[in-house]
Amino acid sequence: MRKITIVGAGQAGLQLGIGLLKQGYAVTLISNRTGAEIAAGRVLSSQSMYDMALEFERELGLSFWDDSCPPTTGVHLRAGNEQGLLIDWRARMPAPGQSVDQRIKMPRWMAEFERLGGRLVIEEAGLAELERYAAASDLVIVASGKGEIGKLFERDAERSVFDRPLRTISLTYVHGMLPREDYSALNISVNPGIGEYVNFPCLTHSGAGDIINLECVEGGPMDRWDEVTTPEQHLALAVELIERFFPWEAWRCRDLRLTDELGTLVGRVTPTVRKPIGYLPSGRTVLGMADVLVLNDPITGQGSNNASKCANIYMNAILEQDGAAFDDAWKTATFERYWDYAQWVARFTNTHLLPLTEPVLKVHGACADRPELAATFANAFNDPKILTPWYYDSAAADRFIASFAAA
């Protein structure tokens, strides 16, 4: 029986570990926290997920919340400023998305991993531990890049567009948001040069709620999170920023309350692509995956989707080896299979961190009176590959828009 060790008990590590257990592999999963500690901790992410990624979970029998998580059934995108709205369109998604608080999801998946016979080890993994895992395993995969082990994976300068964060990011889990008048949606609002408002429904410890993600241009008028010291102040600042910079959303946010005292998060992310192989002092190597290698800003909500898709690609690559060695050539080729998809996610996300380009403005301007075009773009959150080339090239945008009849 082949032995696989996975460092990190998040979306990617747990999904891959459970998938391999079901294929007869011996899997050890390393987590620096127990399920109970994760459940009792601070929110971890916004984790909006869409059909393709959710189907990979369902194939493994991991969709425990399909009946209880409120769905995200459409996309509503607006752009404007103090003078009013410049862009305003909405469309239903081909299939609903969902967001399950990882404080619920990861502990449940950890229990399922152990129920299926996986070995769960609670410890902080450093270089010495990685050496031990590598000596005892056929393959070590690193799915958590914090601490000294994250430094094993070299930044890929050719594939990394940015070298610093472009946004200060705040997450706020709330109850009391007024419902939309039509259907639940991934609500995206852009105030050019200032920041973005992203909102969608979620399931958390206290039931159905909403997540607000405010993406604040660094140094801009929304970047005031150093003023916040308490959860109450966090919520008050979020509402103030929405009222000032996204007034068309403010009517839904007048009676918000936090889901819990740990339902807030503030941080910064430098979008980065890293090389896939980490070299240990002994000369042994380990393979990174998901966010360890391709880290995106959460502005387009792709993190958990990437993790699910990466886990699926890695699982298939492992199964295809069928007894052959997991050598460095295989490790590189496996990451390249993932990068063949992930590069389009990175391009989609990075485009939205920069000033709106001509083709982006053309597409969103046309979506308002071309419902089929709007529906096509709505599906890009499920699969960003479909945006190429028409979202990034002005002439291609013109041709693509012309292929849809105006309403």
Residue, then its C-alpha position, 0 to 999 in steps of 0.5 A: m500500500r502506497k503511503i502519502t503524507i499531506v501537510g495541511a487540513g484545509q480544502a485541498g489537503l482534506q479533499l485529496g486525502i479523502g479521495l486517496l483513502k477511497q482509492g486504497y492509499a494509506v494517507t497521513l494528514i498533518s494539521n496544526r489544530t484539532g477540529a475542535e480548535i478550528a471550530a472554536g476559532r476565527v473565520l478562515s476565509s470567504q470560501s465561495m464555491y461554484d458548480m465544478a468545484l462542488e461537483f468534485e466534493r459530491e463525487l467523494g461524498l463530501s457535500f454534507w450541506d447541500d440541503s442546509c447551505p443557502p445557495t448563490t443563484g446569480v451574479h449582480l455586478r455594478a460599478g459606480n461612484e458618487q455620481g451614480l452607477l455606470i454599470d449595472w447588470r445581473a444574470r442567473m448562474p447555470a448552477p448554484g454556488q455555496s459558501v460553508d464556513q470552514r469552521i464547520k466544514m473542516p472539522r466535519w471533513m477531518a472526522e470523515f477522514e478518520r472514519l475512513g481510516g486516515r491517520l490524523v496527526i496534530e503537530e506543527a510541521g517544520l523542516a525536521e518534521l518534513e524530513r521525517y515524513a519524507a523518509a517514511s512516505d512515498l510522497v509528501i504534499v504540502a497544502s499549507g504554506k505558513g511558517e518555515i515550510g512555505k519558504l521551501f517553495e521559490r517564487d516564480a518571478e516569470r509567473s508572478v505579476f505582483d510583488r506586494p499586496l494591492r488590497t487590504i481585505s476585510l471579511t465580515y460574517v453577518h446576520g440581518m442583511l435584507p434579502r434581494e428582491d429577485y434572487s440570491a446572488l454574488n453581489i459585486s460592486v466596484n468603485p474605481g480606484i477606491g475598492e470593491y464590495v463583494n457579498f454572498p450568502c453563507l452557512t455558519h455556526s449560527g445558521a444562514g447568514d451573509i459574508i461581506n468582503l471589502e477590498c480596499v485599495e491600499g492607502g485609499p479612503m477605504d483602507r482604514w482597518d488600522e482604526v479597528t480594535t474590536p468586533e463592534q468597531h469592525l462591523a461599524l466601519a464596514v457599514e460606514l464604508i458601504e454607505r459611503f462608497f457603495p450606497w446602492e447596497a446600503w439599504r440591505c445593510r442597515d440592521l446588520r449584526l455579527t454572526d459571532e465575535l470571531g466572525t471578522l478577518v482583516g489581512r493582505v495578500t500578495p498574489t504569488v506563483r511559486k515553483p512546485i518542488g520544495y528541496l529539503p536539507s537531506g536532498r529529498t523533495v516535497l510537492g506543493m499544492a493549491d494556495v501554496l503554489v498559486l496564491n490569489d487575492p480573494i477579489t474573484g472568490q477563487g481560492s476554495n475553487n482552486a483548492s478543490k480543482c487542484a485536489n482533483i488534478y493531483m488525485n488523478a495524477i497520483l492514481e495514474q502513476d500506478g506504482a511508478a515513482f513520484d519523482d521530481a519530473w512527475k512532481t513538475a508535470t503534475f503541477e503543470r497540469y494544475w497550472d494549465y487551469a490555474q493560470w486563467v484564474a490568476r489572470f482573471t483575478n489579477t485583472h480585477l486588481l488593476p484599473l478597469t481595462e477597455p475590454v473589461l468595460k466593453v464587456h460589462g457595458a454590453c452585459a446590461d442589454r445582452p442577457e446571454l452575454a451576462a449569463t456567459f460571464a456569470n459562469a466565469f466564476n465557475d470556470p475562468k478559462i472561458l474568458t479568454p480571449w474576449y475579456y483581455d483583448s479589445a478586438a476580441a471583445d468586440r467580436f464576442i459582444a457582436s455574437f450576442a443579440a441585444a435585448 
